[in-house]
Amino acid sequence: MFAKVPFHLVRASTRIYINACRASSLVARNYGSSISVLANPAVMGSSIYRRFASSTTPHSTASDPAEVEAMNCLEQGTRLLEEGDVEGAKRLYARSAEMHRNASSLYNLGVTYYHLKDFDAAIASWQESIALQPDSPDAHTNLANAYILSPLPRPDLALHHLRIASSLAPQDPEIAFNLAAVLEATENLEESLEYYEKCLAHGIERAKMHIRNVKAKILAQRVQSAQSSGQSDE
């Protein structure tokens, strides 16, 4: 899921949509889960929504030359990212972080690593960004999705950070959708259904398909449980 970031001055971020089928296949392949994956699963969404990371810290001052130069690099990096020059943006964000290490430069650096499919580096950048600014729901969401999409997925850590993101932004349907997808992939079906229904109530129409699928899975589990119980009583 891609990030919501209103383009304004220097800040660019990416929030990645997890497709429930993609999440399921990753968990199934790497953890031996018995998740059934839909035929022809949809590709992960590529639409970009804009919500900026903060370009300054609470203690920043315009009189600090290093910080001013770091902010300039952040602005230039964002312009390059808008133009599709991810490598150029990465270099500028890295320079910004070197001159004035703050949550914004590290957050945006993680975005470029994500686009370049360097998930380990993206995870490291977002972890450090969160250490500096722990109340960013976007950073927690991105980190969670990187954990799912990395070569060795960690759905447990993804759930941890999505729950934090959801607590920080309880009315955000995109976070709810990602949390629902990972819950579905890890067979937490009842809770997954709750979040998909929340998404639908907030206008995310693609949640309808997932609601049907999760309800079918829950029904199948109940039937199987009833059959197993009947056999044990014989």
Secondary structure as UniProt FT lines:
FT   TURN            9..10
FT   HELIX           20..31
FT   TURN            58..59
FT   TURN            62..63
FT   HELIX           65..82
FT   TURN            83..84
FT   HELIX           86..99
FT   HELIX           103..115
FT   TURN            116..117
FT   HELIX           119..132
FT   TURN            134..135
FT   HELIX           137..149
FT   HELIX           155..168
FT   TURN            170..171
FT   HELIX           173..185
FT   TURN            186..187
FT   HELIX           189..201
FT   TURN            202..203
FT   TURN            205..206
FT   HELIX           207..233
//
